[in-house]
Every structure is written in structure tokens, then in C-alpha cells.
Amino acid sequence: VQLAESGGGLAHLVGSLTLSCAASGFTTSSYIRSWYRRTPGKELEFVALITASGSDTNYAASVKGRFTISRDNAKNTVYLQMNSLKPEDTAVYYCKAVTGPASWGQGTQVTVSS
């Protein structure tokens, strides 16, 4: 499975960004998809996950109520809508799919300026 994130960039405080993660080489519609992030000097942090059908989601406490994960199985793509962004959301965001072995994207940088 190849995963490719996009949509990162510079956002202002309390602004919004939407990240996308397109999968190729394998259909991920039957698998959980998730987002993680890494800030320099910190460990990889779980952000959100969504079940195969999209009926259930889970979020880190730090983003709950501000971020929304969704998926379009027809497009083999998962999204992360990020609202009310804070400087502490600045990180490289990675998407993950576990279809057997875990697959990770290359990451997309999100920078929130105050």
C-alpha cells in the first residue's frame, strides 16, 4: 500500500486546513485508517482513527471537537478536517493504514502561526 498525504501548509491561529491521504496499490475500504503527528523532539502522537465503514471514529483528547476524520472508500482516501487550529497543532502529519503490515505516508507539514 502506498499512502500519499496532501493539504498541509501554513494556517493562521483558529484557521482551518483539510488533509487528504490517498491510498494506492491496495483497496483499504475494509481497514481502519488513522492519522498521527510528530512534533520535533516529541514522540509520534495519535490524532484520529476511523473504522472501515466510517461509522465509528476516535480522537486524541487534544483535538477532539476541533478535528474531524472522514473517508471516501470509493476514492480510497481518508481526510482530516482541522478547525480552530492552535500553534501546538504544528507538526508533520502522517496517515496510516494497517492492511497486514502497517503502511505510512511520507507526511505533510502543518504550521500554525500565531
Phi and psi in radians as a Rosetta constraint file:
Dihedral C 1 N 2 CA 2 C 2 CIRCULARHARMONIC -1.896 0.35
Dihedral N 2 CA 2 C 2 N 3 CIRCULARHARMONIC 2.321 0.35
Dihedral C 2 N 3 CA 3 C 3 CIRCULARHARMONIC -2.060 0.35
Dihedral N 3 CA 3 C 3 N 4 CIRCULARHARMONIC 2.384 0.35
Dihedral C 3 N 4 CA 4 C 4 CIRCULARHARMONIC -2.323 0.35
Dihedral N 4 CA 4 C 4 N 5 CIRCULARHARMONIC 1.987 0.35
Dihedral C 4 N 5 CA 5 C 5 CIRCULARHARMONIC -1.497 0.35
Dihedral N 5 CA 5 C 5 N 6 CIRCULARHARMONIC 2.662 0.35
Dihedral C 5 N 6 CA 6 C 6 CIRCULARHARMONIC -2.685 0.35
Dihedral N 6 CA 6 C 6 N 7 CIRCULARHARMONIC 2.926 0.35
Dihedral C 6 N 7 CA 7 C 7 CIRCULARHARMONIC 1.766 0.35
Dihedral N 7 CA 7 C 7 N 8 CIRCULARHARMONIC -0.083 0.35
Dihedral C 7 N 8 CA 8 C 8 CIRCULARHARMONIC -1.257 0.35
Dihedral N 8 CA 8 C 8 N 9 CIRCULARHARMONIC 3.027 0.35
Dihedral C 8 N 9 CA 9 C 9 CIRCULARHARMONIC 2.725 0.35
Dihedral N 9 CA 9 C 9 N 10 CIRCULARHARMONIC -2.741 0.35
Dihedral C 9 N 10 CA 10 C 10 CIRCULARHARMONIC -1.718 0.35
Dihedral N 10 CA 10 C 10 N 11 CIRCULARHARMONIC 2.294 0.35
Dihedral C 10 N 11 CA 11 C 11 CIRCULARHARMONIC -2.285 0.35
Dihedral N 11 CA 11 C 11 N 12 CIRCULARHARMONIC 2.670 0.35
Dihedral C 11 N 12 CA 12 C 12 CIRCULARHARMONIC -1.524 0.35
Dihedral N 12 CA 12 C 12 N 13 CIRCULARHARMONIC 2.810 0.35
Dihedral C 12 N 13 CA 13 C 13 CIRCULARHARMONIC -0.917 0.35
Dihedral N 13 CA 13 C 13 N 14 CIRCULARHARMONIC 2.347 0.35
Dihedral C 13 N 14 CA 14 C 14 CIRCULARHARMONIC 1.092 0.35
Dihedral N 14 CA 14 C 14 N 15 CIRCULARHARMONIC 0.226 0.35
Dihedral C 14 N 15 CA 15 C 15 CIRCULARHARMONIC -1.410 0.35
Dihedral N 15 CA 15 C 15 N 16 CIRCULARHARMONIC -3.002 0.35
Dihedral C 15 N 16 CA 16 C 16 CIRCULARHARMONIC -2.334 0.35
Dihedral N 16 CA 16 C 16 N 17 CIRCULARHARMONIC 2.649 0.35
Dihedral C 16 N 17 CA 17 C 17 CIRCULARHARMONIC -2.549 0.35
Dihedral N 17 CA 17 C 17 N 18 CIRCULARHARMONIC 2.655 0.35
Dihedral C 17 N 18 CA 18 C 18 CIRCULARHARMONIC -2.147 0.35
Dihedral N 18 CA 18 C 18 N 19 CIRCULARHARMONIC 2.128 0.35
Dihedral C 18 N 19 CA 19 C 19 CIRCULARHARMONIC -1.668 0.35
Dihedral N 19 CA 19 C 19 N 20 CIRCULARHARMONIC 2.588 0.35
Dihedral C 19 N 20 CA 20 C 20 CIRCULARHARMONIC -2.190 0.35
Dihedral N 20 CA 20 C 20 N 21 CIRCULARHARMONIC 2.619 0.35
Dihedral C 20 N 21 CA 21 C 21 CIRCULARHARMONIC -2.410 0.35
Dihedral N 21 CA 21 C 21 N 22 CIRCULARHARMONIC 1.867 0.35
Dihedral C 21 N 22 CA 22 C 22 CIRCULARHARMONIC -1.664 0.35
Dihedral N 22 CA 22 C 22 N 23 CIRCULARHARMONIC 2.318 0.35
Dihedral C 22 N 23 CA 23 C 23 CIRCULARHARMONIC -1.771 0.35
Dihedral N 23 CA 23 C 23 N 24 CIRCULARHARMONIC 2.552 0.35
Dihedral C 23 N 24 CA 24 C 24 CIRCULARHARMONIC -2.479 0.35
Dihedral N 24 CA 24 C 24 N 25 CIRCULARHARMONIC 2.763 0.35
Dihedral C 24 N 25 CA 25 C 25 CIRCULARHARMONIC 1.492 0.35
Dihedral N 25 CA 25 C 25 N 26 CIRCULARHARMONIC -0.125 0.35
Dihedral C 25 N 26 CA 26 C 26 CIRCULARHARMONIC -2.913 0.35
Dihedral N 26 CA 26 C 26 N 27 CIRCULARHARMONIC 2.473 0.35
Dihedral C 26 N 27 CA 27 C 27 CIRCULARHARMONIC -1.508 0.35
Dihedral N 27 CA 27 C 27 N 28 CIRCULARHARMONIC 2.115 0.35
Dihedral C 27 N 28 CA 28 C 28 CIRCULARHARMONIC -1.763 0.35
Dihedral N 28 CA 28 C 28 N 29 CIRCULARHARMONIC 0.225 0.35
Dihedral C 28 N 29 CA 29 C 29 CIRCULARHARMONIC -1.115 0.35
Dihedral N 29 CA 29 C 29 N 30 CIRCULARHARMONIC -0.327 0.35
Dihedral C 29 N 30 CA 30 C 30 CIRCULARHARMONIC -1.721 0.35
Dihedral N 30 CA 30 C 30 N 31 CIRCULARHARMONIC 0.172 0.35
Dihedral C 30 N 31 CA 31 C 31 CIRCULARHARMONIC -2.229 0.35
Dihedral N 31 CA 31 C 31 N 32 CIRCULARHARMONIC 2.656 0.35
Dihedral C 31 N 32 CA 32 C 32 CIRCULARHARMONIC -1.150 0.35
Dihedral N 32 CA 32 C 32 N 33 CIRCULARHARMONIC 2.433 0.35
Dihedral C 32 N 33 CA 33 C 33 CIRCULARHARMONIC -2.099 0.35
Dihedral N 33 CA 33 C 33 N 34 CIRCULARHARMONIC 2.617 0.35
Dihedral C 33 N 34 CA 34 C 34 CIRCULARHARMONIC -2.598 0.35
Dihedral N 34 CA 34 C 34 N 35 CIRCULARHARMONIC 2.879 0.35
Dihedral C 34 N 35 CA 35 C 35 CIRCULARHARMONIC -2.130 0.35
Dihedral N 35 CA 35 C 35 N 36 CIRCULARHARMONIC 2.469 0.35
Dihedral C 35 N 36 CA 36 C 36 CIRCULARHARMONIC -2.297 0.35
Dihedral N 36 CA 36 C 36 N 37 CIRCULARHARMONIC 2.928 0.35
Dihedral C 36 N 37 CA 37 C 37 CIRCULARHARMONIC -2.552 0.35
Dihedral N 37 CA 37 C 37 N 38 CIRCULARHARMONIC 2.703 0.35
Dihedral C 37 N 38 CA 38 C 38 CIRCULARHARMONIC -2.346 0.35
Dihedral N 38 CA 38 C 38 N 39 CIRCULARHARMONIC 2.235 0.35
Dihedral C 38 N 39 CA 39 C 39 CIRCULARHARMONIC -1.837 0.35
Dihedral N 39 CA 39 C 39 N 40 CIRCULARHARMONIC 2.477 0.35
Dihedral C 39 N 40 CA 40 C 40 CIRCULARHARMONIC -0.898 0.35
Dihedral N 40 CA 40 C 40 N 41 CIRCULARHARMONIC 2.279 0.35
Dihedral C 40 N 41 CA 41 C 41 CIRCULARHARMONIC 1.498 0.35
Dihedral N 41 CA 41 C 41 N 42 CIRCULARHARMONIC -0.047 0.35
Dihedral C 41 N 42 CA 42 C 42 CIRCULARHARMONIC -2.105 0.35
Dihedral N 42 CA 42 C 42 N 43 CIRCULARHARMONIC 2.833 0.35
Dihedral C 42 N 43 CA 43 C 43 CIRCULARHARMONIC -1.325 0.35
Dihedral N 43 CA 43 C 43 N 44 CIRCULARHARMONIC 2.845 0.35
Dihedral C 43 N 44 CA 44 C 44 CIRCULARHARMONIC -1.075 0.35
Dihedral N 44 CA 44 C 44 N 45 CIRCULARHARMONIC 2.318 0.35
Dihedral C 44 N 45 CA 45 C 45 CIRCULARHARMONIC -2.047 0.35
Dihedral N 45 CA 45 C 45 N 46 CIRCULARHARMONIC 2.279 0.35
Dihedral C 45 N 46 CA 46 C 46 CIRCULARHARMONIC -1.140 0.35
Dihedral N 46 CA 46 C 46 N 47 CIRCULARHARMONIC 2.409 0.35
Dihedral C 46 N 47 CA 47 C 47 CIRCULARHARMONIC -1.990 0.35
Dihedral N 47 CA 47 C 47 N 48 CIRCULARHARMONIC -0.949 0.35
Dihedral C 47 N 48 CA 48 C 48 CIRCULARHARMONIC -2.845 0.35
Dihedral N 48 CA 48 C 48 N 49 CIRCULARHARMONIC 2.710 0.35
Dihedral C 48 N 49 CA 49 C 49 CIRCULARHARMONIC -2.447 0.35
Dihedral N 49 CA 49 C 49 N 50 CIRCULARHARMONIC 2.801 0.35
Dihedral C 49 N 50 CA 50 C 50 CIRCULARHARMONIC -2.444 0.35
Dihedral N 50 CA 50 C 50 N 51 CIRCULARHARMONIC 2.412 0.35
Dihedral C 50 N 51 CA 51 C 51 CIRCULARHARMONIC -1.287 0.35
Dihedral N 51 CA 51 C 51 N 52 CIRCULARHARMONIC 2.995 0.35
Dihedral C 51 N 52 CA 52 C 52 CIRCULARHARMONIC -1.012 0.35
Dihedral N 52 CA 52 C 52 N 53 CIRCULARHARMONIC -0.738 0.35
Dihedral C 52 N 53 CA 53 C 53 CIRCULARHARMONIC -1.421 0.35
Dihedral N 53 CA 53 C 53 N 54 CIRCULARHARMONIC -0.261 0.35
Dihedral C 53 N 54 CA 54 C 54 CIRCULARHARMONIC 1.506 0.35
Dihedral N 54 CA 54 C 54 N 55 CIRCULARHARMONIC 0.044 0.35
Dihedral C 54 N 55 CA 55 C 55 CIRCULARHARMONIC -1.371 0.35
Dihedral N 55 CA 55 C 55 N 56 CIRCULARHARMONIC -0.365 0.35
Dihedral C 55 N 56 CA 56 C 56 CIRCULARHARMONIC -2.250 0.35
Dihedral N 56 CA 56 C 56 N 57 CIRCULARHARMONIC 2.475 0.35
Dihedral C 56 N 57 CA 57 C 57 CIRCULARHARMONIC -2.362 0.35
Dihedral N 57 CA 57 C 57 N 58 CIRCULARHARMONIC 2.816 0.35
Dihedral C 57 N 58 CA 58 C 58 CIRCULARHARMONIC -2.534 0.35
Dihedral N 58 CA 58 C 58 N 59 CIRCULARHARMONIC 2.499 0.35
Dihedral C 58 N 59 CA 59 C 59 CIRCULARHARMONIC -2.320 0.35
Dihedral N 59 CA 59 C 59 N 60 CIRCULARHARMONIC 2.637 0.35
Dihedral C 59 N 60 CA 60 C 60 CIRCULARHARMONIC -1.174 0.35
Dihedral N 60 CA 60 C 60 N 61 CIRCULARHARMONIC 2.585 0.35
Dihedral C 60 N 61 CA 61 C 61 CIRCULARHARMONIC -1.017 0.35
Dihedral N 61 CA 61 C 61 N 62 CIRCULARHARMONIC -0.569 0.35
Dihedral C 61 N 62 CA 62 C 62 CIRCULARHARMONIC -1.210 0.35
Dihedral N 62 CA 62 C 62 N 63 CIRCULARHARMONIC -0.323 0.35
Dihedral C 62 N 63 CA 63 C 63 CIRCULARHARMONIC -2.076 0.35
Dihedral N 63 CA 63 C 63 N 64 CIRCULARHARMONIC -0.144 0.35
Dihedral C 63 N 64 CA 64 C 64 CIRCULARHARMONIC -1.044 0.35
Dihedral N 64 CA 64 C 64 N 65 CIRCULARHARMONIC 2.319 0.35
Dihedral C 64 N 65 CA 65 C 65 CIRCULARHARMONIC 1.574 0.35
Dihedral N 65 CA 65 C 65 N 66 CIRCULARHARMONIC -0.236 0.35
Dihedral C 65 N 66 CA 66 C 66 CIRCULARHARMONIC -2.011 0.35
Dihedral N 66 CA 66 C 66 N 67 CIRCULARHARMONIC -0.577 0.35
Dihedral C 66 N 67 CA 67 C 67 CIRCULARHARMONIC -1.870 0.35
Dihedral N 67 CA 67 C 67 N 68 CIRCULARHARMONIC 2.601 0.35
Dihedral C 67 N 68 CA 68 C 68 CIRCULARHARMONIC -2.346 0.35
Dihedral N 68 CA 68 C 68 N 69 CIRCULARHARMONIC 2.176 0.35
Dihedral C 68 N 69 CA 69 C 69 CIRCULARHARMONIC -1.709 0.35
Dihedral N 69 CA 69 C 69 N 70 CIRCULARHARMONIC 2.451 0.35
Dihedral C 69 N 70 CA 70 C 70 CIRCULARHARMONIC -2.589 0.35
Dihedral N 70 CA 70 C 70 N 71 CIRCULARHARMONIC 2.976 0.35
Dihedral C 70 N 71 CA 71 C 71 CIRCULARHARMONIC -2.571 0.35
Dihedral N 71 CA 71 C 71 N 72 CIRCULARHARMONIC 2.687 0.35
Dihedral C 71 N 72 CA 72 C 72 CIRCULARHARMONIC -2.204 0.35
Dihedral N 72 CA 72 C 72 N 73 CIRCULARHARMONIC 1.729 0.35
Dihedral C 72 N 73 CA 73 C 73 CIRCULARHARMONIC -1.174 0.35
Dihedral N 73 CA 73 C 73 N 74 CIRCULARHARMONIC -0.453 0.35
Dihedral C 73 N 74 CA 74 C 74 CIRCULARHARMONIC -1.153 0.35
Dihedral N 74 CA 74 C 74 N 75 CIRCULARHARMONIC -0.516 0.35
Dihedral C 74 N 75 CA 75 C 75 CIRCULARHARMONIC -1.752 0.35
Dihedral N 75 CA 75 C 75 N 76 CIRCULARHARMONIC -0.002 0.35
Dihedral C 75 N 76 CA 76 C 76 CIRCULARHARMONIC 0.990 0.35
Dihedral N 76 CA 76 C 76 N 77 CIRCULARHARMONIC 0.655 0.35
Dihedral C 76 N 77 CA 77 C 77 CIRCULARHARMONIC -2.289 0.35
Dihedral N 77 CA 77 C 77 N 78 CIRCULARHARMONIC 2.488 0.35
Dihedral C 77 N 78 CA 78 C 78 CIRCULARHARMONIC -2.081 0.35
Dihedral N 78 CA 78 C 78 N 79 CIRCULARHARMONIC 2.593 0.35
Dihedral C 78 N 79 CA 79 C 79 CIRCULARHARMONIC -2.162 0.35
Dihedral N 79 CA 79 C 79 N 80 CIRCULARHARMONIC 2.742 0.35
Dihedral C 79 N 80 CA 80 C 80 CIRCULARHARMONIC -2.366 0.35
Dihedral N 80 CA 80 C 80 N 81 CIRCULARHARMONIC 1.846 0.35
Dihedral C 80 N 81 CA 81 C 81 CIRCULARHARMONIC -1.505 0.35
Dihedral N 81 CA 81 C 81 N 82 CIRCULARHARMONIC 2.122 0.35
Dihedral C 81 N 82 CA 82 C 82 CIRCULARHARMONIC -2.031 0.35
Dihedral N 82 CA 82 C 82 N 83 CIRCULARHARMONIC 2.044 0.35
Dihedral C 82 N 83 CA 83 C 83 CIRCULARHARMONIC -2.035 0.35
Dihedral N 83 CA 83 C 83 N 84 CIRCULARHARMONIC 2.883 0.35
Dihedral C 83 N 84 CA 84 C 84 CIRCULARHARMONIC 0.854 0.35
Dihedral N 84 CA 84 C 84 N 85 CIRCULARHARMONIC 0.857 0.35
Dihedral C 84 N 85 CA 85 C 85 CIRCULARHARMONIC -1.127 0.35
Dihedral N 85 CA 85 C 85 N 86 CIRCULARHARMONIC 2.534 0.35
Dihedral C 85 N 86 CA 86 C 86 CIRCULARHARMONIC -2.108 0.35
Dihedral N 86 CA 86 C 86 N 87 CIRCULARHARMONIC 2.774 0.35
Dihedral C 86 N 87 CA 87 C 87 CIRCULARHARMONIC -0.983 0.35
Dihedral N 87 CA 87 C 87 N 88 CIRCULARHARMONIC -0.568 0.35
Dihedral C 87 N 88 CA 88 C 88 CIRCULARHARMONIC -1.264 0.35
Dihedral N 88 CA 88 C 88 N 89 CIRCULARHARMONIC -0.102 0.35
Dihedral C 88 N 89 CA 89 C 89 CIRCULARHARMONIC -1.448 0.35
Dihedral N 89 CA 89 C 89 N 90 CIRCULARHARMONIC -0.128 0.35
Dihedral C 89 N 90 CA 90 C 90 CIRCULARHARMONIC -1.069 0.35
Dihedral N 90 CA 90 C 90 N 91 CIRCULARHARMONIC 2.150 0.35
Dihedral C 90 N 91 CA 91 C 91 CIRCULARHARMONIC -3.083 0.35
Dihedral N 91 CA 91 C 91 N 92 CIRCULARHARMONIC 2.985 0.35
Dihedral C 91 N 92 CA 92 C 92 CIRCULARHARMONIC -1.609 0.35
Dihedral N 92 CA 92 C 92 N 93 CIRCULARHARMONIC 2.205 0.35
Dihedral C 92 N 93 CA 93 C 93 CIRCULARHARMONIC -1.785 0.35
Dihedral N 93 CA 93 C 93 N 94 CIRCULARHARMONIC 2.307 0.35
Dihedral C 93 N 94 CA 94 C 94 CIRCULARHARMONIC -2.117 0.35
Dihedral N 94 CA 94 C 94 N 95 CIRCULARHARMONIC 2.489 0.35
Dihedral C 94 N 95 CA 95 C 95 CIRCULARHARMONIC -1.816 0.35
Dihedral N 95 CA 95 C 95 N 96 CIRCULARHARMONIC 2.703 0.35
Dihedral C 95 N 96 CA 96 C 96 CIRCULARHARMONIC -2.393 0.35
Dihedral N 96 CA 96 C 96 N 97 CIRCULARHARMONIC 2.513 0.35
Dihedral C 96 N 97 CA 97 C 97 CIRCULARHARMONIC -2.375 0.35
Dihedral N 97 CA 97 C 97 N 98 CIRCULARHARMONIC 2.354 0.35
Dihedral C 97 N 98 CA 98 C 98 CIRCULARHARMONIC -2.007 0.35
Dihedral N 98 CA 98 C 98 N 99 CIRCULARHARMONIC 1.682 0.35
Dihedral C 98 N 99 CA 99 C 99 CIRCULARHARMONIC -1.856 0.35
Dihedral N 99 CA 99 C 99 N 100 CIRCULARHARMONIC 0.144 0.35
Dihedral C 99 N 100 CA 100 C 100 CIRCULARHARMONIC 2.716 0.35
Dihedral N 100 CA 100 C 100 N 101 CIRCULARHARMONIC -1.686 0.35
Dihedral C 100 N 101 CA 101 C 101 CIRCULARHARMONIC -1.298 0.35
Dihedral N 101 CA 101 C 101 N 102 CIRCULARHARMONIC 2.764 0.35
Dihedral C 101 N 102 CA 102 C 102 CIRCULARHARMONIC -1.403 0.35
Dihedral N 102 CA 102 C 102 N 103 CIRCULARHARMONIC 2.441 0.35
Dihedral C 102 N 103 CA 103 C 103 CIRCULARHARMONIC -2.072 0.35
Dihedral N 103 CA 103 C 103 N 104 CIRCULARHARMONIC 2.459 0.35
Dihedral C 103 N 104 CA 104 C 104 CIRCULARHARMONIC -2.217 0.35
Dihedral N 104 CA 104 C 104 N 105 CIRCULARHARMONIC 2.586 0.35
Dihedral C 104 N 105 CA 105 C 105 CIRCULARHARMONIC -1.420 0.35
Dihedral N 105 CA 105 C 105 N 106 CIRCULARHARMONIC -3.135 0.35
Dihedral C 105 N 106 CA 106 C 106 CIRCULARHARMONIC -1.471 0.35
Dihedral N 106 CA 106 C 106 N 107 CIRCULARHARMONIC -0.221 0.35
Dihedral C 106 N 107 CA 107 C 107 CIRCULARHARMONIC 1.668 0.35
Dihedral N 107 CA 107 C 107 N 108 CIRCULARHARMONIC 2.654 0.35
Dihedral C 107 N 108 CA 108 C 108 CIRCULARHARMONIC -2.374 0.35
Dihedral N 108 CA 108 C 108 N 109 CIRCULARHARMONIC 2.329 0.35
Dihedral C 108 N 109 CA 109 C 109 CIRCULARHARMONIC -1.403 0.35
Dihedral N 109 CA 109 C 109 N 110 CIRCULARHARMONIC 2.304 0.35
Dihedral C 109 N 110 CA 110 C 110 CIRCULARHARMONIC -2.093 0.35
Dihedral N 110 CA 110 C 110 N 111 CIRCULARHARMONIC 2.182 0.35
Dihedral C 110 N 111 CA 111 C 111 CIRCULARHARMONIC -2.165 0.35
Dihedral N 111 CA 111 C 111 N 112 CIRCULARHARMONIC 2.183 0.35
Dihedral C 111 N 112 CA 112 C 112 CIRCULARHARMONIC -1.927 0.35
Dihedral N 112 CA 112 C 112 N 113 CIRCULARHARMONIC 2.084 0.35
Dihedral C 112 N 113 CA 113 C 113 CIRCULARHARMONIC -1.704 0.35
Dihedral N 113 CA 113 C 113 N 114 CIRCULARHARMONIC 2.520 0.35
